[in-house]
């Protein structure tokens, strides 16, 4: 299949645009836009390309990276603690695209009402995503293939005709992840796929259109590619050749597997412990199938890297590999899902390879997916100061810079989803819950709404969380002593430290841009005024949650 650009006269091999890449006119334009500093003009013709690969629900804590992803040979990780600001697909993907926390991009869950691909998102946020900046301000060809946002293509979101600003080539999946029987928007035109493996298996289709792009793109402009696979999201449909692999693999039986979530939020406490044999068989099967689907992702990555190597572009291309959120399989007796505040749901893989990056290196610094946009813009030569992004550029870390001033905490926030009627599969529970499977174990609820400060410093490794419920429930974990987050120490921790963490949470929940990068509780530059913890009536202030964050 030959790729067609989004607009007439778009980039194509042998057909450069009216401004050749190295022309004085374009160099002047890049200088004025802020994409190149004066010292970088000489290297403009060799500005790096960037590839961003995003999987769906791939965890880091529970062995999600065991499959032999081709990318790590050679590659590095900018952190051993990469986090997402929300453990759910649409809010997390919005954070990748905008470089913002959910309270600033206003995508709070996977629904249109939660701003997932809504008209408001399209009008306010899409023009300011980092791909839009790459295209409009830096002259990059931009290519998208795969899952965009969960409600993309819905009638209330403009249908498949809508193509977000900033994309030269657009191959986007309608709504949520599938492997067969799906519809793609091909530059705004619908194309239906069936269930023939050789032409319809989505991961392979994404690989093929990506290779086509590399064949037919313009050679006079740098390029950015974002490839978002369905794997390893449910329904976990593996390619035929991989359906019998990993037959002796089971979900990890770590310390928090199949135990009661004592002293945790009520949603965790309602899980049935011990889990039934049928639930354990179900989650083991899901774990196995998730790995099977990732083998096709491995094939995609290998083909992509080999093609870049064949065309001579690999040495000038940065490749990022990550996921939108983590996943759990049996932890605290929750069978399968994400959405929770614990490490297994909020930590994701993050691997990078590219020019000037030493392989097999891992930093101890705290990073999040809001840093991807600033990093890629930095690679393109665009200043973060010209954006409203909350994240930080990882490029100095990747290049091995020393004595960096870096953050010590990140924000995690989530707004729970529920149903207004009793779940027919779970009549004993009242309205307001959702995701109840199997054995009537509900994984979400309206008041599963929380915000956390995740802190990592030289002397502390803490997580502080508050829930928006009638209890104003608090969970605190010392992950140095308790990496599996079994013991909630909210009632035993030093009250002064608890107050500082509460205040820091409020500050982060109202931060924007540079104020999201201010010193944390354990940083030398941190200043704490206890008077700010009290209202006019003398009561302790607590975090206020917006019902819609809009």
C-alpha positions in Angstrom: 0.0 0.0 0.0 1.4 3.4 -1.1 1.1 6.1 1.6 -0.6 9.4 0.7 0.1 12.6 2.6 -2.7 14.3 4.4 -2.7 17.4 2.2 -2.1 17.8 -1.5 1.6 18.4 -2.3 2.6 16.7 0.9 6.1 15.2 1.4 7.0 12.3 -0.8 10.3 10.9 -2.0 11.5 12.7 -5.1 9.0 15.5 -4.6 10.4 18.0 -2.0 8.2 20.8 -0.7 8.5 24.3 -2.0 11.0 25.1 0.8 13.9 22.7 0.5 15.0 21.6 3.9 18.4 23.4 3.9 17.3 26.6 2.1 18.1 29.9 3.8 14.4 30.6 3.9 13.6 27.6 6.0 16.6 28.1 8.2 15.4 31.7 8.9 11.9 30.3 9.6 13.3 27.8 12.1 15.3 30.5 13.9 12.3 32.7 14.2 10.1 29.9 15.5 12.6 28.9 18.1 13.3 25.4 16.7 17.0 26.1 16.2 19.5 28.2 18.1 22.1 30.1 16.1 24.8 27.6 17.0 22.7 24.8 15.6 22.1 26.2 12.2 25.1 24.4 10.7 23.7 21.1 11.8 20.1 21.8 10.6 20.4 19.4 7.6 21.0 16.6 10.1 18.4 17.3 12.7 17.5 13.9 14.3 14.4 11.9 13.5 12.3 10.5 16.3 10.2 7.3 16.7 7.9 6.9 19.6 6.4 3.4 20.2 3.5 3.2 22.7 2.1 -0.1 23.8 -1.3 -0.5 25.6 -1.4 -1.7 29.2 2.2 -3.0 29.3 3.5 -3.2 32.9 7.0 -2.9 34.1 6.7 -4.3 37.7 5.3 -7.7 36.9 7.5 -8.9 34.1 5.9 -7.1 31.2 9.2 -6.6 29.5 10.3 -10.3 29.5 9.5 -10.8 25.8 12.7 -10.1 23.8 11.9 -6.6 22.6 14.5 -5.9 19.9 14.9 -2.2 20.9 17.1 -2.8 24.0 20.0 -3.9 21.8 21.5 -1.3 22.4 19.4 1.1 24.4 19.2 2.7 27.8 16.6 3.7 30.3 16.5 7.3 31.5 15.2 6.1 34.8 14.5 2.9 36.8 11.3 4.6 38.0 9.3 5.8 34.9 5.8 6.8 36.0 2.5 7.7 34.4 0.4 10.6 35.9 -2.8 8.5 35.6 -3.1 4.7 35.4 -5.6 4.7 32.6 -5.3 4.8 28.8 -6.9 8.1 27.7 -5.6 10.4 30.5 -2.1 8.9 30.2 -2.0 9.2 26.4 -3.2 12.8 26.7 -0.3 13.4 29.0 2.1 12.0 26.5 0.8 14.2 23.7 0.5 17.4 25.7 3.3 17.1 28.3 0.8 18.0 31.0 -0.8 16.5 34.1 -4.5 15.5 33.8 -5.6 18.5 35.8 -4.2 20.7 33.0 -5.2 18.8 29.9 -8.6 17.9 31.6 -8.8 14.3 30.3 -9.9 12.4 33.4 -11.1 9.0 32.1 -11.9 7.0 29.0 -15.3 8.7 28.3 -16.3 11.6 26.2 -17.8 13.2 29.3 -14.3 12.7 30.8 -12.9 14.8 27.9 -11.4 11.8 26.0 -11.1 13.0 22.4 -14.0 15.4 23.1 -14.7 18.5 21.0 -13.2 20.5 23.9 -10.0 18.4 23.8 -9.8 18.9 20.0 -10.2 22.7 20.2 -8.0 23.5 23.2 -5.4 20.8 23.6 -4.8 19.2 20.1 -3.3 22.4 18.6 -0.7 22.5 21.4 0.5 18.9 21.4 4.1 18.3 20.7 3.5 16.7 17.3 1.6 19.8 16.3 4.5 21.9 17.3 7.0 19.7 15.5 4.9 20.1 12.3 4.1 23.7 12.4 7.2 25.2 14.1 10.0 22.8 13.3 9.2 21.5 9.8 9.0 17.8 10.8 7.0 15.2 8.8 4.7 13.6 11.3 3.2 10.1 11.1 0.7 8.4 13.4 -0.4 4.8 13.3 -2.5 2.9 15.8 -4.6 3.6 18.9 -5.0 7.4 19.6 -7.5 8.1 22.3 -10.3 5.7 23.4 -13.2 7.8 22.1 -11.5 8.8 18.8 -13.9 8.2 15.9 -17.0 8.4 18.0 -19.9 10.4 16.4 -19.8 12.9 19.3 -16.0 13.4 18.7 -16.3 14.2 15.1 -16.2 10.7 13.7 -13.3 9.2 11.7 -13.2 12.3 9.5 -11.5 14.3 12.3 -7.7 14.4 11.9 -5.9 16.2 14.7 -3.8 19.2 13.8 -0.2 18.5 13.3 -0.2 15.1 11.5 1.1 14.7 7.9 0.0 11.1 7.8 -2.8 9.7 9.9 -3.7 6.0 10.4 -5.8 5.9 13.5 -7.8 3.2 15.1 -11.5 3.8 15.8 -11.9 3.8 19.6 -10.3 1.1 21.7 -7.7 -1.6 21.0 -8.7 -4.6 18.8 -6.7 -7.0 16.7 -9.3 -7.9 14.1 -12.6 -6.5 12.9 -11.8 -2.8 13.3 -11.9 0.4 11.4 -9.0 2.8 10.7 -9.2 6.5 9.7 -6.8 6.8 6.8 -6.2 10.6 6.7 -9.9 11.0 7.6 -11.4 8.3 5.4 -12.7 5.1 7.0 -11.2 1.7 6.0 -12.7 -1.4 7.5 -10.6 -4.5 8.3 -11.9 -8.0 8.8 -10.4 -11.2 10.4 -7.9 -12.4 7.8 -4.6 -12.7 9.6 -2.4 -12.0 6.5 -4.0 -8.6 5.8 -5.9 -7.6 9.0 -3.9 -8.4 12.1 -3.6 -4.9 13.5 0.0 -5.0 14.9 1.2 -6.3 11.6 -0.8 -3.7 9.7 0.8 -1.0 11.8 4.2 -2.4 11.0 3.5 -2.4 7.3 2.2 1.1 7.0 5.2 2.3 9.1 7.6 0.7 6.7 5.7 2.2 3.8 6.1 5.6 5.4 9.9 5.2 5.6 9.9 4.2 1.9 7.8 7.1 0.6 8.5 10.0 3.0 10.4 13.1 1.9 14.1 13.0 2.4 14.3 16.8 2.7 12.6 17.0 6.1 13.3 15.2 9.4 10.4 12.9 10.6 8.6 12.0 13.7 6.7 8.7 13.9 4.3 7.6 16.7 3.2 4.0 16.5 0.6 2.9 19.1 0.0 -0.9 19.2 -3.1 -2.6 20.6 -0.9 -5.1 22.4 -1.0 -6.2 25.2 -4.5 -4.8 25.8 -7.5 -7.2 25.9 -8.9 -9.2 24.1 -5.3 -10.5 24.0 -5.5 -12.0 20.5 -2.1 -13.3 19.5 -1.0 -13.9 16.0 -1.5 -17.6 14.9 2.2 -18.4 15.1 2.4 -17.3 18.7 -0.8 -18.8 20.2 1.0 -21.8 21.8 3.9 -19.9 23.3 4.5 -19.4 27.0 2.4 -22.4 28.0 4.3 -22.8 31.3 4.1 -19.2 32.2 2.0 -17.9 35.1 1.3 -14.6 36.7 4.0 -13.7 39.3 3.2 -14.9 42.8 4.8 -11.9 44.5 4.2 -10.9 48.1 1.1 -8.9 47.4 -0.5 -11.6 45.2 -3.8 -13.0 46.4 -3.7 -11.3 49.8 -6.3 -9.0 51.4 -5.7 -5.3 51.0 -5.8 -4.5 54.7 -5.9 -0.8 55.7 -6.5 0.2 52.1 -9.3 2.1 50.4 -12.7 0.3 50.5 -12.5 -0.7 46.8 -9.4 -2.7 47.5 -10.8 -4.2 50.7 -13.9 -5.5 48.9 -11.9 -8.0 46.8 -12.5 -11.6 47.7 -9.5 -13.2 49.4 -8.4 -15.8 48.7 -9.3 -15.7 45.1 -11.3 -18.6 43.6 -9.5 -21.1 41.4 -11.5 -19.9 38.4 -10.3 -16.3 39.0 -6.6 -17.5 39.3 -7.0 -19.6 36.1 -8.5 -16.6 34.3 -5.7 -14.2 35.3 -3.0 -16.7 34.5 -4.5 -17.2 31.1 -4.7 -13.4 30.6 -1.1 -13.0 31.7 0.1 -15.6 29.2 -1.9 -14.2 26.3 -0.6 -10.7 27.0 2.9 -12.0 26.5 1.9 -13.7 23.3 0.6 -10.5 21.8 3.8 -8.7 22.6 5.8 -11.1 20.3 4.2 -9.3 17.3 5.3 -6.0 18.8 8.8 -7.4 19.0 8.5 -8.2 15.3 7.3 -4.7 14.5 10.3 -3.1 16.4 12.8 -5.4 14.7 11.5 -4.6 11.2 11.5 -0.9 11.9 15.0 -0.8 13.2 16.3 -3.0 10.3 14.6 -0.7 7.8 16.2 2.4 9.4 19.5 0.7 9.4 19.1 -0.3 5.7 18.2 3.3 4.7 21.2 4.7 6.7 18.9 6.7 9.1 19.2 4.6 12.3 22.3 6.5 13.5 20.4 9.8 13.3 17.1 8.5 14.8 16.0 8.5 18.5 13.7 5.7 19.3 11.5 5.7 22.5 9.6 2.7 23.7 7.0 3.0 26.5 3.4 2.1 27.5 0.4 4.2 28.6 0.0 2.5 32.0 0.9 -0.6 34.0 -1.3 -3.6 34.9 -2.1 -6.0 37.7 -2.9 -9.7 37.8 -4.0 -10.8 41.2 -2.3 -8.2 43.4 -4.3 -7.6 46.6 -6.8 -10.1 45.1 -7.7 -7.8 42.2 -7.9 -10.2 39.2 -7.0 -8.0 36.2 -7.0 -4.3 35.4 -5.2 -1.0 35.9 -6.5 2.3 37.5 -5.1 1.8 41.0 -2.4 3.9 42.7 0.1 1.2 43.3 3.4 0.7 41.5 2.2 -2.2 39.3 -0.3 0.2 37.7 1.6 3.5 37.6 5.1 2.3 36.5 5.8 1.5 32.8 8.7 0.5 30.6 10.8 3.3 29.1 13.6 2.5 26.8 15.5 4.9 24.5 18.2 4.6 21.9 19.7 7.2 19.7 22.6 9.5 18.8 24.9 10.1 21.8 23.1 7.7 24.1 25.3 5.2 25.8 23.7 1.7 25.9 22.8 -0.2 29.0 22.6 2.8 31.3 19.9 3.4 33.9 19.4 6.6 35.9 18.0 6.8 39.4 16.2 10.1 38.6 12.4 10.3 38.8 10.8 10.7 35.3 7.2 10.5 34.0 5.5 10.3 30.6 4.8 14.1 30.7 8.6 14.4 30.0 8.3 12.7 26.5 6.9 15.8 24.7 9.5 18.2 26.2 12.3 15.7 25.4 11.3 15.3 21.8 10.9 19.0 21.3 14.3 19.5 22.8 15.7 17.0 20.3 14.1 19.1 17.5 15.7 22.3 19.0 12.4 23.8 20.3 12.6 25.5 23.7 10.4 24.2 26.5 10.0 27.7 27.7 7.8 28.4 24.6 5.3 25.8 25.7 2.8 25.3 28.6 4.1 21.8 29.4 4.5 20.5 32.9 7.2 18.0 32.1 11.0 18.2 31.7 13.4 17.3 29.0 15.2 14.0 29.5 17.8 14.8 26.9 20.5 15.9 29.5 19.9 12.6 31.3 20.2 10.6 28.1 23.4 12.4 27.2 24.9 11.6 30.6 25.0 15.2 32.0 26.1 15.4 35.6 25.1 17.7 38.5 21.6 18.1 37.1 18.9 19.9 39.1 16.0 17.5 38.9 12.6 16.8 40.5 12.2 14.5 43.5 8.4 14.0 43.1 5.7 13.5 40.5 1.9 13.7 40.7 -0.5 10.8 40.1 -4.2 11.6 39.8 -7.2 9.6 38.7 -11.0 10.2 38.6 -13.0 7.0 39.1 -15.7 5.7 36.8 -18.9 4.0 37.9 -22.4 3.1 36.7 -25.6 4.7 37.9 -27.4 1.3 38.2 -26.6 -1.9 40.1 -24.3 -4.1 38.1 -26.4 -7.2 37.1 -23.4 -9.5 37.6 -22.9 -8.1 41.1 -26.3 -7.3 42.7 -24.9 -7.2 46.2 -23.0 -3.9 45.4 -24.8 -0.6 45.1 -24.7 1.7 42.1 -21.5 3.6 41.5 -19.1 0.8 40.8 -17.8 -0.6 37.5 -15.4 -3.1 36.0 -16.8 -6.0 38.1 -15.2 -9.2 36.9 -14.7 -12.0 37.7 -16.5 -13.2 40.8 -18.0 -9.8 41.5 -14.7 -8.1 42.2 -15.1 -4.5 41.2 -12.0 -2.6 39.9 -13.4 0.9 39.8 -16.0 3.2 41.4 -17.0 6.9 41.3 -15.1 7.5 44.6 -12.0 5.6 43.4 -10.9 9.2 42.8 -7.5 10.0 44.2 -4.3 12.0 44.0 -0.8 11.0 45.0 2.6 12.4 45.5 5.3 9.9 44.5 8.6 11.0 46.1 12.0 9.5 45.4 15.1 11.3 46.9 18.5 10.3 48.3 17.0 9.4 51.7 13.2 8.8 51.0 11.1 6.6 48.8 7.5 7.5 49.7 4.0 7.6 48.2 1.3 9.8 49.8 -2.3 9.5 48.5 -5.7 11.0 49.3 -9.1 9.8 48.2 -12.1 12.0 47.4 -14.6 10.0 49.4 -16.6 10.3 52.6 -13.7 8.9 54.6 -11.1 11.3 53.0 -9.1 8.1 53.1 -5.3 8.4 53.1 -2.7 5.8 52.1 1.0 6.2 52.7 3.8 3.8 51.8 7.5 3.6 52.5 8.7 1.7 49.5 12.2 1.3 50.8 11.0 -1.0 53.6 7.8 -2.1 51.8 8.3 -2.3 48.0 5.1 -4.3 47.6 3.0 -1.6 49.3 1.4 -4.0 51.8 1.4 -1.8 54.9 -0.3 1.6 54.9 1.6 3.7 57.4 -0.7 6.8 57.2 -1.6 6.4 61.0 2.0 5.8 62.2 4.1 8.3 60.1 5.4 11.5 61.6 2.5 14.0 61.6 4.8 16.8 60.5 5.9 14.9 57.5 2.3 13.9 56.8 1.4 17.6 56.8 4.2 18.5 54.4 3.1 15.8 52.0 -0.5 17.0 52.2 0.6 20.5 51.3 2.9 19.3 48.5 0.0 17.4 47.0 -2.2 20.5 47.0 0.6 22.5 45.4 1.1 19.9 42.6 -2.7 19.5 42.0 -2.8 23.2 41.2 0.5 23.5 39.4 1.0 24.5 35.8 4.1 24.6 33.7 7.2 25.7 35.7 5.3 25.5 39.0 5.1 21.7 38.5 8.9 21.6 38.6 9.4 23.4 42.0 11.4 21.7 44.8 9.8 18.8 46.5 9.5 18.1 50.3 13.0 16.5 50.5 14.8 19.0 48.2 17.3 21.5 49.7 15.3 24.4 48.2 11.9 23.3 49.6 10.1 25.8 51.8 7.2 24.9 54.0 4.9 27.3 55.8 2.7 25.4 58.2 0.2 28.4 58.3 -0.8 27.5 54.8 -2.1 24.2 56.0 -5.0 25.9 57.8 -8.1 27.7 56.5 -9.6 30.8 58.0 -11.4 28.7 60.6 -8.3 27.0 61.8 -9.1 23.6 60.4 -6.5 21.5 58.5 -6.8 22.0 54.7 -7.4 18.9 52.6 -7.2 18.3 48.9 -10.2 19.5 46.9 -11.2 17.4 43.9 -13.2 18.7 41.0 -15.9 16.3 39.8 -14.8 16.8 36.2 -11.5 18.7 36.5 -12.8 20.8 33.6 
